């Protein structure tokens, strides 16, 4: 199975080129100002986080192009930071166009979900307590449809960056190539998605723990809410989190960077190896 075989290919390329871990770890440094700001003040942290989120929108396409170019080169032999810079610059515009397009789709789907939820909520509140089963069913169906549509879009276009960088395609052709690869290798892509999804859950869980430890206000809120009620167990858990000092914050930051580097480097190599195994062998004559 291509999803499993690609793990060995990725491991081999990473052994020859540990610099991929370094690049991924360096990118995670962008998250640290927001994390430390949250520890000082939730308000300051939110403002800084918002600013860095806007900045990240323009950084991600360059990083994606550079790290995928390095991963592609690493599979065949050796790679370097020069490849990161050159590939990031070469494919920046195409990747930025697709990235903004996907953000637009996400905003539209979010708007639809929120609009339907608000409309259904108003209808329910105006029903004098007589909640219509049909209204709730329609709300559930619409929300489910929005979520499934979003997941379907992410699923079929997830290799757009690989297609643009590895096959040197434009934005539109990169999306078409990704859709074609997914459609022609559905079972393999499902297996790959399960593996990366589990890895993402582990990484997300680690990030949540770090965030909780670096946010004292959550412990205070948990202590205030501790008692009886449905939220008592969660509140007790928050209030029981250990207090992290300056040394602890530095240690957590170092841990976050190291883990992000390991996961990010592996994912770059693994996703590239997998894409290379499912891409058309003769792209010029393959229609999406």
C-alpha positions in Angstrom: 0.0 0.0 0.0 1.4 3.4 -1.1 0.5 5.0 2.3 2.6 2.6 4.2 5.4 2.3 1.7 5.9 6.0 1.7 6.7 6.0 5.4 9.9 4.1 4.7 10.8 6.4 1.8 10.2 9.5 4.0 12.3 8.0 6.8 15.2 7.4 4.5 15.1 10.9 3.1 15.0 12.3 6.6 18.0 10.3 7.7 20.0 11.8 4.8 18.6 15.3 5.3 17.9 16.1 9.0 17.8 19.8 7.8 14.1 19.2 7.1 13.5 19.0 10.8 15.4 22.3 11.3 13.3 24.1 8.8 10.1 22.8 10.3 11.2 23.8 13.8 12.2 27.3 12.6 8.7 27.8 11.2 7.2 26.9 14.6 9.0 29.8 16.1 6.3 32.1 14.6 3.9 30.6 17.2 6.0 31.5 20.2 5.2 35.2 20.6 1.5 34.4 20.8 2.0 31.7 23.3 4.2 33.8 25.6 1.8 36.8 25.2 -1.1 34.6 26.4 0.9 33.8 29.5 1.3 37.5 30.2 -2.3 38.7 29.4 -5.1 37.0 27.4 -6.0 40.4 25.8 -2.5 41.1 24.7 -2.1 37.5 23.6 -5.3 37.8 21.5 -4.1 41.0 19.8 -0.6 39.5 19.1 -2.1 36.2 17.9 -4.4 38.1 15.5 -1.5 40.0 14.1 0.7 37.0 13.6 -2.2 35.1 12.1 -2.5 37.8 9.4 1.2 37.7 8.9 1.2 33.9 8.7 -1.2 34.0 5.7 1.6 35.4 3.6 4.4 33.3 5.1 2.7 29.9 4.7 2.8 29.8 0.9 6.6 30.6 0.9 7.3 28.0 3.6 5.1 25.4 1.8 6.9 25.8 -1.5 10.3 25.8 0.1 9.8 22.7 2.4 8.1 20.7 -0.3 10.9 21.5 -2.7 13.4 20.4 -0.2 11.5 17.2 0.6 11.2 16.3 -3.1 15.0 16.8 -3.5 15.7 14.9 -0.3 14.0 11.8 -1.6 16.5 11.6 -4.5 19.6 12.5 -2.5 20.7 15.6 -0.7 19.0 19.0 -0.2 19.9 22.3 1.3 18.5 25.6 2.5 19.2 27.1 -1.0 16.5 24.9 -2.4 14.1 26.1 0.3 14.6 29.7 -0.7 14.5 29.1 -4.5 11.5 26.9 -4.5 9.6 29.2 -2.1 10.2 32.2 -4.3 9.5 30.3 -7.6 6.1 29.0 -6.6 5.0 31.7 -4.1 2.4 33.4 -6.3 0.6 30.2 -7.3 0.5 28.8 -3.8 -0.7 32.2 -2.4 -3.5 32.3 -5.0 -4.7 28.8 -4.0 -4.3 29.5 -0.3 -6.5 32.6 -0.5 -9.0 30.7 -2.7 -9.3 28.0 0.0 -9.7 30.7 2.7 -12.5 32.2 0.7 -14.3 28.9 0.4 -13.8 28.4 4.1 -15.3 31.8 4.8 -18.3 31.2 2.6 -19.0 27.8 4.2 -18.6 29.3 7.7 -21.0 32.1 6.7 -23.6 29.7 5.5 -23.4 27.6 8.6 -23.6 30.6 10.9 -26.5 32.2 8.9 -28.5 29.0 9.0 -27.8 28.5 12.7 -28.9 32.1 13.5 -32.0 31.8 11.4 -33.0 28.5 12.9 -32.3 29.9 16.4 -34.6 32.9 15.8 -37.3 30.6 14.5 -37.0 28.4 17.5 -37.1 31.3 20.0 -40.1 32.7 18.2 -42.0 29.5 18.5 -43.1 30.1 22.2 -41.3 27.0 23.3 -42.9 24.8 20.7 -39.6 23.7 19.0 -40.3 22.3 15.6 -38.7 18.9 15.0 -38.6 19.7 11.3 -36.7 23.0 12.0 -34.1 21.1 14.1 -33.8 18.4 11.5 -33.2 21.0 8.7 -30.6 22.8 10.9 -28.8 19.5 11.5 -28.8 18.6 7.9 -27.5 22.0 6.7 -24.7 22.0 9.3 -23.8 18.5 8.4 -23.8 19.3 4.7 -21.5 22.3 5.4 -19.0 20.3 7.4 -19.0 17.4 4.9 -18.5 19.9 2.0 -15.6 21.5 3.8 -14.0 18.1 4.5 -14.6 17.0 0.9 -12.9 20.1 -0.5 -9.9 19.7 1.8 -9.7 16.0 0.9 -9.6 16.4 -2.9 -7.3 19.5 -3.0 -4.8 18.5 -0.3 -2.0 17.8 -2.8 -2.3 21.1 -4.6 1.0 22.3 -3.1 2.8 19.2 -4.1 1.5 19.4 -7.7 2.5 23.0 -8.0 6.0 22.5 -6.6 6.9 19.0 -7.8 5.2 19.1 -11.2 5.8 22.9 -11.7 2.1 23.6 -12.3 0.1 26.8 -12.0 -2.6 27.4 -9.4 -5.5 26.0 -11.4 -3.6 23.1 -12.9 -2.3 22.3 -9.4 -5.8 21.9 -8.0 -6.8 19.8 -11.0 -3.9 17.6 -10.6 -4.7 17.1 -6.9 -8.3 16.2 -7.7 -7.2 13.8 -10.4 -4.7 12.0 -8.1 -7.2 11.7 -5.3 -9.9 10.4 -7.7 -7.6 7.8 -9.3 -6.1 6.6 -5.9 -9.1 6.9 -3.6 -8.2 3.9 -1.3 -4.6 4.9 -1.0 -5.5 8.5 -0.2 -8.0 7.4 2.4 -5.2 5.3 4.1 -2.8 8.2 3.9 -5.4 10.6 5.4 -6.0 8.3 8.3 -2.3 8.1 9.1 -1.9 11.9 8.8 -5.1 12.5 10.7 -3.9 10.4 13.7 -0.6 12.3 13.6 -2.5 15.6 13.5 -4.6 14.6 16.5 -1.4 13.8 18.5 0.2 17.1 17.5 -3.0 19.0 18.3 -3.3 17.3 21.7 0.3 18.3 22.5 -0.4 21.9 21.4 -3.5 22.1 23.6 -1.6 20.9 26.6 1.1 23.5 26.0 -1.5 26.2 25.5 -3.2 25.3 28.8 0.0 25.4 30.7 1.0 28.7 29.3 -2.4 30.4 30.0 -2.8 31.1 33.8 -6.2 32.7 33.2 -7.7 29.3 32.3 -6.5 27.9 35.7 -8.2 30.9 37.5 -11.4 30.4 35.6 -11.3 26.7 36.4 -10.9 27.4 40.1 -13.8 29.9 40.0 -16.1 27.3 38.3 -15.2 24.3 40.4 -18.2 22.9 42.2 -21.3 21.3 41.1 -22.8 21.3 37.6 -22.2 19.8 34.2 -18.9 21.7 33.7 -17.5 20.8 37.1 -15.1 18.0 36.0 -13.6 20.1 33.2 -13.3 23.1 35.6 -11.6 20.9 38.2 -9.1 19.7 35.6 -8.3 23.3 34.6 -7.8 24.4 38.1 -5.6 21.4 38.8 -3.0 22.3 36.1 0.4 23.0 37.5 1.8 26.5 37.7 4.5 27.2 35.2 7.3 29.6 36.0 9.8 31.3 33.7 12.0 28.3 33.5 9.0 26.1 32.8 7.8 28.4 30.0 11.2 28.3 28.4 11.3 24.5 28.6 7.8 24.2 27.2 8.8 26.6 24.3 11.8 24.4 23.5 9.6 21.3 23.7 7.1 22.9 21.3 9.7 23.8 18.8 11.4 20.4 18.9 8.1 18.4 18.6 6.9 20.8 15.8 10.1 20.2 14.0 9.9 16.5 14.2 6.3 16.3 13.2 6.6 19.0 10.5 9.7 17.5 9.0 8.2 14.0 8.9 4.9 15.2 7.4 6.7 17.2 4.6 8.8 14.1 3.7 5.9 11.7 4.0 3.4 13.7 2.1 5.9 14.3 -0.7 6.9 10.6 -0.9 3.2 9.7 -1.0 2.3 12.2 -3.7 5.2 11.0 -5.9 3.8 7.5 -5.6 0.3 8.5 -6.8 1.1 11.2 -9.3 0.6 10.3 -13.0 3.7 8.7 -14.6 3.1 10.6 -17.8 1.6 14.0 -16.7 1.5 15.4 -20.2 -1.0 12.9 -21.4 -3.0 12.6 -18.2 -6.2 14.6 -18.0 -7.7 15.5 -14.7 
